Amino acid sequence: MRVIITGGAGFIGSHLLDRLVEGGHRISVIDNLSSGDKSRVPDTVTLHQVDIRDAGAVADIVASERPEVIFHLAAQISVRHSVSEPLMDAHTNVLGTMNLIEAARPVGARIIMASTGGAMYGDGVPMPTPETQIPKTQAPYGISKYCAEQYLSLDNRLHGGAHVSLRLGNAFGPRQDPHGEAGVVAIFCGLIARGQTPTIFGDGTQTRDYVYVADVVRAFLAAAQYTGNESVLNIGTGRGTSVRELLEAVNAAAGTAITAEHAPARAGEWKHGALDSGLAARELGWHSSTSIAEGIALTYQQLTA
Ligand SMILES: NC(=O)c1ccc[n+]([C@@H]2O[C@H](COP(=O)([O-])OP(=O)(O)OC[C@H]3O[C@@H](n4cnc5c(N)ncnc54)[C@H](O)[C@@H]3O)[C@@H](O)[C@H]2O)c1
């Protein structure tokens, strides 16, 4: 299969890249390396250091590579930045995705996009939340991803595309930036490995659906083979885990008993999240298979290896 991965030098994208390389596919990566790491892209893979906001460059690459599938993971990923810089968020996540859609259509490429389940639904919704729930996102990031999904689904209806958006829970695993401001598992693992005190924003009872990165990668690979009609699927465990429980699991993996400091809850945050992935089970044959404890142990081991 000929594929392009946008964001292939990033956390999830590079895990997907590894699996596709193992599968012997012809792969190229589009990544502006704003947070990605060039060393994650092997020499056998063509790296186009390009911004997805550059419509002309994206069109040229897609026209020359002629992919069958574009795994679209490049994005502005920070909820907090989306609150402070909503225009930048929309430019990257909405217009960047539209650039890909316009480039994909002439070559008949399918786009499998990383959307968000965690930031999509907001509070006061059924748990676990199905895709049929009307989104009530608490941050521009959720709106920009929802909007990008809508353009992909519209392309399916209007032009016979076969694009799919995967609404991911909070992905975690090795390579997530432990110094970043997103990815609480990575941040806790990094701090505890350095013997430092983590900060919990709010009271720590807020829950999210944490899904291990290898399980997420399997969902992308299954979506690439999918021939059904669904265009939006949740990818999560169905279970919310609190920030306090996460810290306990990281302490268990590290053999420590470090307690957290508390700070006020942040703008754009929502209280609870858990995704109903029944549709992904039926349509893609996908289930998460890695428990939080197993995933955190693997993440901590690789960080400290
Ligand atoms: N990590 C999660 O928990 C999570 C949850 C839901 C959805 N997602 C989505 O999954 C995708 C991957 O997230 P991640 O956690 O691996 O993030 P990441 O920051 O590690 O990866 C994003 C990659 O995209 C690249 N990139 C960013 N802006 C770009 C641009 N304008 N042009 C070209 N490349 C650009 C970065 O350099 C990086 O390599 C994103 O679309 C994100 O919104 C992630």
The ligand as a Gaussian input file, in Angstrom:
#p B3LYP/6-31G(d) Opt

LIG

0 1
 N       -2.245000      12.230000      22.130000
 C       -3.542000      12.148000      22.376000
 O       -3.971000      11.796000      23.471000
 C       -4.558000      12.472000      21.319000
 C       -5.908000      12.345000      21.611000
 C       -6.848000      12.647000      20.614000
 C       -6.409000      13.030000      19.362000
 N       -5.095000      13.146000      19.109000
 C       -4.675000      13.557000      17.779000
 O       -3.710000      12.639000      17.300000
 C       -2.785000      13.326000      16.460000
 C       -1.368000      13.057000      16.891000
 O       -1.185000      13.542000      18.222000
 P        0.159000      13.299000      19.042000
 O       -0.221000      13.188000      20.457000
 O        0.950000      12.216000      18.387000
 O        0.865000      14.698000      18.853000
 P        2.369000      15.094000      18.447000
 O        2.537000      16.543000      18.728000
 O        3.355000      14.160000      19.047000
 O        2.342000      14.847000      16.884000
 C        1.870000      15.795000      15.967000
 C        2.856000      15.838000      14.821000
 O        2.345000      16.744000      13.849000
 C        3.370000      17.638000      13.468000
 N        2.709000      18.909000      13.125000
 C        2.079000      19.767000      13.961000
 N        1.580000      20.814000      13.281000
 C        1.893000      20.596000      11.980000
 C        1.660000      21.314000      10.776000
 N        0.998000      22.493000      10.787000
 N        2.127000      20.811000       9.617000
 C        2.808000      19.637000       9.592000
 N        3.074000      18.912000      10.696000
 C        2.624000      19.392000      11.866000
 C        4.289000      17.757000      14.666000
 O        5.609000      18.164000      14.342000
 C        4.237000      16.330000      15.222000
 O        5.222000      15.505000      14.640000
 C       -3.209000      14.781000      16.474000
 O       -4.041000      15.017000      15.364000
 C       -4.003000      14.920000      17.745000
 O       -4.939000      15.966000      17.693000
 C       -4.153000      12.887000      20.049000

